[in-house]
Amino acid sequence: MKKVPFLNFAAQFELEREAILGAVTRVFERGDFILGKEVEAFEQDFARICNARHAIGVANGTDALIMALRALGIGPGDEVITASNSWVSSASAVALLGATPVFADVNDDQNISPDAIEAAITSKTKAIMPVHLTGRCADLPRILKLAGKYGLPVVEDAAQSVTARIGDLTAGSAGTIGCFSLHPLKNLNAAGDAGVITTNDDKLAATLRLLGHHGLKNREEIVRWGYNSRLDTLQAAILRTRIPRLESVIQKRRTNAERYTRLLKDVVACPVERAGEWHTYHVYVIQCERREELRAYLSERGIDTKIHYPIPIHMQEAAQALGYRKGSLPNTERQAQRILSLPVHSYLSEEQVELVAAAVRDFYSK
C-alpha cells in the first residue's frame, strides 16, 4: 500500500462498520429494496443539507443531469453552455438528448467564466450548466444574473460539491435544478453509484419524480415516457448513516487543504479560497510546472496522485464533430497540462500531509 494513498475506503469502513451493517440489516429485514422508506428519509435529509425544497434520489449523477435537462424540455437543435474541464457526464448528458454542448472557457480557479458564458449565448441557447468543480462553487451570483438577463434556466452540475457555498448560496439550490453524484469517490459517498436532483420548483420536482420512475402515475397508469433511475434503498440507508459525519469529513479536508496551502504556496499555485466561499475540497488541485516529472517523483516515494482531468472534453474524440480545435479554450487547455490532485481525504494524518508537502518542495528544490 502507498505511504499516502489517494483514498482510504478501508479506514472509512472501519470507522462506520457498525452503523453501515445495521442500516443494511434493517433494509433486508423489511425487504423494501425498491423505493423503500430509507429513500424518502434520505431525500428529506439531503434537501435539508442543500437548503433545497425538494431532493429526488436517482441511480447516478449522469442520470441526474440527463433528467434535469429533459425536464426543462431540452432536445435537438438546442444548445447548453457548460465547461470542458469536467468529467464527461456534463457534456454527454446534453449530447445524449440530441442537443449541442457549447463549451465556455474557465477562470484561474478552474470554474467556468461568466464572461465566457455570455460570449457563447446564442438564440439556440436553452440553458446554462455551470460545473462546481473540485468542491467549490462557480461564480453563481454572476451566472444567475446572466441567466435572468437572457431568460435561461441554470442547471448546476454539483456532482463534486455537496454543501459548497458562495455567499449565501448553496450548491444545488441556487439555480433552477441541481444535480449531484454520490459516487464512492465523493465527500458524501455511496457504496456504488447513486445520485440526487434538487430543486425549489414544485412542478419540476413532480416531473422529475415521474421521469425517474418510468413515468408511472401509479402501478397501472403511465403518464409520460420515463427512465428506470431510482436511488437504491440500500444505498440510501448507507448514505443516511454518513450524513451526520459529512460536516466533520469536510472540515478535515479543509484542514488538510489549509496545511497544504501554507506549506506549498511559494512553490506551486494552490487553490485560493476567496472571501465568502466555502470550498469542500472534493479534490485538492495544484497547478505546477513539470507535472509529469513531479508525479513520478511522488509515486517513487509512495505518494499517490491523480489528474482531474488530463484531456478536456472538447479535445476528446467523441467531441470532434463539435468543431473545437487546439487553442479554442486556452485557459482550459493550459490548466490541463499543469493540474495535479494531491491526497486530501479525511483519513490522512497530519504527518502524511506534511510528508506530501515536503516531497513537493524537495522536487522543486533540486
Backbone hydrogen bonds, N-H to C=O, Kabsch-Sander energy under -0.5 kcal/mol:
donor,donor_aa,acceptor,acceptor_aa,energy
3,K,302,G,-0.6
4,V,302,G,-2.6
12,Q,8,N,-1.5
13,F,9,F,-2.6
14,E,10,A,-2.3
15,L,11,A,-1.6
16,E,12,Q,-1.8
17,R,13,F,-1.7
20,I,16,E,-2.7
21,L,17,R,-2.7
22,G,18,E,-1.9
23,A,19,A,-2.1
24,V,20,I,-2.6
25,T,21,L,-2.2
26,R,22,G,-2.0
27,V,23,A,-1.6
28,F,24,V,-2.2
29,E,25,T,-2.5
30,R,26,R,-1.9
31,G,27,V,-3.0
32,D,27,V,-0.7
33,F,31,G,-1.3
35,L,33,F,-0.5
39,V,36,G,-1.3
40,E,36,G,-1.0
41,A,37,K,-1.8
42,F,38,E,-2.5
43,E,39,V,-2.6
44,Q,40,E,-1.9
45,D,41,A,-2.1
46,F,42,F,-3.2
47,A,43,E,-2.4
48,R,44,Q,-1.8
49,I,45,D,-2.0
50,C,46,F,-1.4
51,N,48,R,-1.2
52,A,47,A,-2.6
54,H,199,T,-2.2
56,I,197,I,-3.1
57,G,55,A,-0.5
58,V,195,G,-2.8
64,A,60,N,-1.6
65,L,61,G,-1.7
66,I,62,T,-2.4
67,M,63,D,-3.0
68,A,64,A,-2.1
69,L,65,L,-2.3
70,R,66,I,-2.4
71,A,67,M,-2.6
72,L,68,A,-1.1
73,G,70,R,-2.0
74,I,69,L,-2.1
77,G,98,G,-0.8
78,D,75,G,-2.0
79,E,124,K,-2.3
80,V,100,T,-2.2
81,I,127,A,-2.0
82,T,102,V,-2.7
83,A,129,M,-0.5
84,S,104,A,-0.5
90,S,87,W,-1.6
91,A,88,V,-0.7
92,S,88,V,-2.8
93,A,89,S,-2.2
94,V,90,S,-0.5
95,A,91,A,-2.3
96,L,92,S,-2.9
97,L,93,A,-0.5
97,L,94,V,-1.1
98,G,95,A,-2.0
99,A,94,V,-1.6
100,T,78,D,-2.7
102,V,80,V,-2.8
103,F,101,P,-0.5
104,A,82,T,-2.4
107,N,111,N,-2.8
110,Q,107,N,-1.9
113,S,105,D,-2.5
117,I,113,S,-2.2
118,E,114,P,-2.5
119,A,115,D,-1.9
120,A,116,A,-1.1
120,A,117,I,-0.8
121,I,117,I,-0.7
121,I,118,E,-1.0
125,T,122,T,-1.2
126,K,79,E,-3.2
127,A,79,E,-0.9
128,I,153,P,-2.2
129,M,81,I,-3.6
132,H,130,P,-0.6
132,H,157,D,-2.4
133,L,131,V,-1.7
135,G,132,H,-0.7
136,R,133,L,-1.5
139,D,112,I,-0.5
140,L,138,A,-2.6
143,I,139,D,-2.4
144,L,140,L,-3.2
145,K,141,P,-1.5
146,L,142,R,-2.3
147,A,143,I,-2.6
148,G,144,L,-2.2
149,K,145,K,-2.2
150,Y,146,L,-2.2
151,G,147,A,-0.9
152,L,147,A,-2.4
155,V,128,I,-2.5
155,V,153,P,-0.5
156,E,154,V,-0.7
156,E,177,I,-2.9
157,D,130,P,-2.8
157,D,155,V,-0.6
158,A,156,E,-1.4
158,A,179,C,-2.0
161,S,158,A,-1.8
164,A,161,S,-2.0
165,R,278,W,-1.5
166,I,169,L,-2.3
167,G,276,G,-3.2
169,L,166,I,-2.0
171,A,164,A,-3.0
173,S,170,T,-2.2
174,A,170,T,-0.7
176,T,154,V,-1.8
177,I,154,V,-1.7
178,G,198,T,-2.9
179,C,156,E,-2.8
180,F,196,V,-2.9
182,L,194,A,-3.1
186,K,183,H,-2.4
189,N,187,N,-0.8
190,A,182,L,-3.1
195,G,58,V,-2.1
196,V,180,F,-1.7
197,I,56,I,-2.2
198,T,178,G,-2.6
199,T,54,H,-1.6
202,D,200,N,-0.6
205,A,201,D,-2.3
206,A,202,D,-2.0
207,T,203,K,-2.1
208,L,204,L,-2.8
209,R,205,A,-2.1
210,L,206,A,-1.8
211,L,207,T,-2.6
212,G,208,L,-1.9
213,H,209,R,-0.6
213,H,210,L,-1.1
214,H,211,L,-0.6
214,H,227,Y,-3.4
215,G,210,L,-2.9
216,L,213,H,-2.0
217,K,221,E,-3.1
218,N,221,E,-1.2
223,V,215,G,-2.8
223,V,221,E,-0.5
224,R,215,G,-0.8
227,Y,211,L,-4.2
229,S,212,G,-2.2
229,S,227,Y,-0.8
231,L,57,G,-0.8
233,T,33,F,-1.4
236,A,232,D,-2.5
237,A,233,T,-2.4
238,I,234,L,-2.1
239,L,235,Q,-2.9
240,R,236,A,-2.1
241,T,237,A,-1.1
242,R,238,I,-0.8
242,R,239,L,-0.7
243,I,239,L,-1.5
245,R,242,R,-0.8
246,L,242,R,-0.7
246,L,243,I,-1.4
247,E,243,I,-0.5
249,V,245,R,-2.4
250,I,246,L,-2.6
251,Q,247,E,-2.3
252,K,248,S,-2.1
253,R,249,V,-2.0
254,R,250,I,-2.7
255,T,251,Q,-2.3
256,N,252,K,-2.6
257,A,253,R,-2.6
258,E,254,R,-2.7
259,R,255,T,-2.0
260,Y,256,N,-2.4
261,T,257,A,-2.7
262,R,258,E,-2.3
263,L,259,R,-2.0
264,L,260,Y,-2.0
265,K,261,T,-2.0
267,V,264,L,-2.5
268,V,264,L,-2.2
269,A,287,Q,-2.4
270,C,268,V,-0.7
273,E,271,P,-0.6
274,R,272,V,-0.8
277,E,274,R,-2.2
278,W,165,R,-2.6
280,T,135,G,-3.3
282,H,134,T,-1.1
283,V,134,T,-1.7
284,Y,342,L,-0.8
285,V,283,V,-0.7
286,I,284,Y,-0.6
286,I,340,L,-2.7
287,Q,269,A,-2.2
288,C,338,R,-2.4
294,L,290,R,-2.5
295,R,291,R,-2.7
296,A,292,E,-2.1
297,Y,293,E,-2.3
298,L,294,L,-2.5
299,S,295,R,-2.3
300,E,296,A,-2.3
301,R,297,Y,-0.7
301,R,298,L,-0.9
302,G,299,S,-2.1
303,I,298,L,-2.5
304,D,4,V,-2.5
304,D,302,G,-0.6
306,K,341,S,-1.7
313,I,84,S,-3.1
315,M,312,P,-1.5
316,Q,313,I,-1.8
319,A,316,Q,-1.4
320,Q,317,E,-1.7
322,L,319,A,-1.9
323,G,320,Q,-1.7
324,Y,319,A,-0.5
328,S,325,R,-2.4
333,E,329,L,-2.5
334,R,330,P,-2.4
335,Q,331,N,-2.6
336,A,332,T,-1.7
337,Q,333,E,-0.7
337,Q,334,R,-1.0
338,R,335,Q,-1.8
339,I,335,Q,-2.0
340,L,286,I,-2.1
341,S,306,K,-3.0
342,L,284,Y,-2.5
342,L,340,L,-0.6
348,L,345,H,-1.4
353,V,349,S,-2.0
354,E,350,E,-2.2
355,L,351,E,-2.0
356,V,352,Q,-2.3
357,A,353,V,-2.4
358,A,354,E,-2.5
359,A,355,L,-2.1
360,V,356,V,-2.2
361,R,357,A,-2.4
362,D,358,A,-2.6
363,F,359,A,-2.2
364,Y,360,V,-1.8
365,S,361,R,-1.1
365,S,362,D,-0.6
366,K,362,D,-0.8
366,K,363,F,-0.8
